[in-house]
């Protein structure tokens, strides 16, 4: 972890990524787990830059009827102090714990009466 990024408590926001602390992983099956010293939370559509956690952490994709891109849930499990980095934002220190990973979406008004459409905000 960089000496410039002191770990923060509570909700963490970096660009279009929001990390919300939760007590534990939700019950139920897990579709897939991504772990390692470099965990990508979100790929940048506009710039190609990514929101990445550096340190001992894993990303858990929880079972859902739809894929996580369409509304499934993802959780970040940080096992020891880590750092959230992105080329266009300041680094943020993360304390150990479980965080729900949320992405900012942009609402697109429906074309038909009952149709709704969302898209990820480009960072």
C-alpha atoms as one frame of an Amber mdcrd trajectory, in Angstrom:
protein
   0.000   0.000   0.000   1.271   3.444  -0.873   2.264   5.687   2.048   0.158
   8.434   0.444  -3.098   6.503   0.784  -4.261   6.087   4.372  -6.965   3.413
   4.776 -10.474   4.800   5.133 -13.477   3.450   7.043 -16.969   3.325   5.607
 -18.156   3.803   2.051 -15.429   4.257  -0.562 -16.013   5.929  -3.933 -13.553
   6.210  -6.776 -15.012   7.515 -10.035 -17.909   5.270 -11.067 -17.037   2.524
  -8.537 -18.615   2.463  -5.068 -17.564   0.070  -2.283 -20.134  -0.376   0.498
 -18.969  -2.217   3.643 -21.137  -5.215   4.592 -20.975  -7.618   7.527 -20.332
 -10.773   5.485 -20.680 -12.425   2.093 -24.314 -13.229   1.225 -25.473 -16.822
   1.651 -25.802 -18.891  -1.494 -23.657 -20.234  -4.260 -20.806 -18.392  -5.854
 -20.466 -18.304  -9.612 -16.786 -17.402  -9.650 -14.007 -15.967  -7.555 -11.183
 -13.773  -8.850  -8.214 -13.402  -6.512  -4.654 -12.258  -6.577  -2.363  -9.337
  -5.902  -4.195  -7.353  -8.649  -8.007  -7.546  -8.742  -9.821  -5.545 -11.461
 -13.148  -4.112 -10.259 -14.084  -2.253 -13.443 -12.578  -1.818 -16.898 -12.649
   1.717 -18.301 -14.771   1.883 -21.442 -13.774   5.430 -22.381 -10.079   5.496
 -21.466  -9.072   1.858 -21.086  -7.961   2.551 -17.512  -9.185   0.159 -14.818
 -10.162   0.404 -11.146  -7.806  -2.120  -9.528  -7.269  -3.354  -5.974  -3.607
  -4.010  -5.183  -3.056  -6.346  -2.254  -4.444  -9.537  -0.798  -8.077  -9.464
  -1.945 -10.624 -11.488  -3.888 -13.693 -10.580  -5.937 -16.712 -12.856  -5.473
 -19.449 -12.979  -8.117 -22.595 -14.164  -6.319 -25.152 -16.391  -7.997 -27.933
 -14.467  -9.694 -30.488 -15.104 -12.394 -28.633 -12.716 -14.652 -24.954 -12.039
 -15.080 -23.301  -9.501 -12.740 -23.155  -7.022 -15.619 -26.959  -7.123 -15.735
 -27.608  -6.921 -12.006 -25.875  -9.804 -10.236 -23.946  -8.939  -7.080 -20.206
  -8.718  -6.571 -18.318  -8.505  -3.298 -14.725  -7.592  -2.606 -13.081  -9.416
   0.294  -9.984  -7.528   1.500  -7.858  -9.737   3.753  -5.182  -7.199   4.696
  -4.773  -3.465   4.014  -4.875  -2.868   0.256  -5.034   0.032  -2.201  -7.678
   0.940  -4.795  -5.941   2.566  -7.776  -6.915   4.159 -11.096  -4.792   6.260
 -13.437  -7.158   9.252 -13.260  -7.953   9.219  -9.511  -6.070   9.369  -6.229
  -5.212   6.007  -4.665  -7.468   4.996  -1.757  -6.396   2.754   1.108  -8.802
  -0.078   1.961  -9.139  -1.703   5.359  -9.698  -5.456   5.661 -13.351  -6.473
   5.366 -16.130  -7.307   2.919 -17.450  -4.666   0.512 -20.325  -4.811  -1.965
 -19.053  -3.500  -5.301 -21.436  -1.165  -7.111 -21.016   0.599 -10.441 -22.642
   3.908 -11.284 -25.195   3.535 -14.046 -26.845   6.074 -16.277 -30.589   5.935
 -16.852 -31.822   5.989 -20.439 -35.504   6.918 -20.767 -37.678   4.114 -22.161
 -38.618   4.048 -25.817 -41.729   2.038 -25.028 -43.921   2.451 -21.959 -42.524
  -0.494 -19.969 -39.010  -0.770 -21.359 -36.120   0.525 -19.242 -32.510   0.703
 -20.136 -29.396   1.317 -18.080 -25.789   1.633 -19.124 -22.557   1.919 -17.180
 -21.117   5.393 -16.795 -17.914   5.689 -18.822 -14.946   6.615 -16.639
